[in-house]
């Protein structure tokens, strides 16, 4: 799943236009484990399809986990034969989490809320909220720092509770 920070002129030529969101910038698709720990991230332009990132995300997930991931729960942006094939090349089966019929009110989708929760946690950090960076690697690094700080906070809280 990907977040689209607000575009700034500093984003320069690496930013694209996402017609669905009506915004320029870049996406930050991430992959997390069931606890919400960041496993993989990429920073493509906003005009690239989500499913085009599956091969790189799958490769990063398998590298981070020692080839132990067999199934990945994804949203409807990752449907299609090419996305399934790219994930299968890395040894991962994609399972698309969909809404069943018409919804009324707020509906939590199984597994998908974990990633949405992580985006909400990362939204607490001001720097990743806007796309001030010229290089995609800098955006990815700032996202990594934000998640590292979030995970360190959780570890400290657990350590305090157990002592």
Long-range contacts (C-beta under 8 A, 24 or more apart in sequence): 1-29, 1-30, 1-50, 1-74, 1-75, 1-77, 1-112, 1-115, 1-116, 1-119, 2-27, 2-28, 2-29, 2-30, 2-50, 2-53, 2-77, 3-27, 3-28, 3-30, 3-119, 3-122, 4-28, 4-46, 5-128, 5-129, 5-130, 5-131, 5-139, 6-129, 6-130, 6-131, 7-130, 7-131, 8-130, 8-131, 8-132, 10-131, 10-132, 10-133, 10-134, 11-131, 11-132, 11-133, 11-134, 12-134, 14-45, 14-134, 14-135, 14-136, 15-45, 15-46, 15-131, 16-44, 16-45, 16-46, 16-47, 16-48, 17-46, 17-47, 18-46, 18-47, 19-47, 21-46, 25-131, 26-131, 26-136, 26-139, 27-53, 28-128, 28-139, 28-140, 28-143, 29-53, 29-57, 30-115, 30-118, 30-143, 31-57, 31-60, 31-61, 31-72, 32-114, 32-115, 32-118, 33-65, 34-111, 34-114, 35-114, 36-114, 36-117, 36-118, 36-121, 37-147, 37-151, 38-118, 38-143, 38-144, 38-147, 38-151, 39-64, 39-65, 40-64, 41-140, 41-143, 41-144, 42-140, 43-136, 43-137, 43-139, 43-140, 43-143, 44-136, 49-77, 50-77, 50-78, 51-77, 51-78, 51-79, 51-80, 51-82, 51-83, 51-86, 54-78, 54-82, 54-83, 54-86, 54-87, 54-94, 55-86, 55-87, 55-89, 55-90, 58-86, 58-87, 58-89, 58-90, 58-92, 59-90, 61-90, 61-92, 62-90, 62-91, 62-92, 67-91, 71-95, 73-97, 73-110, 73-111, 73-112, 75-109, 75-112, 118-147, 118-150, 121-150, 122-146, 122-147, 122-150, 125-149
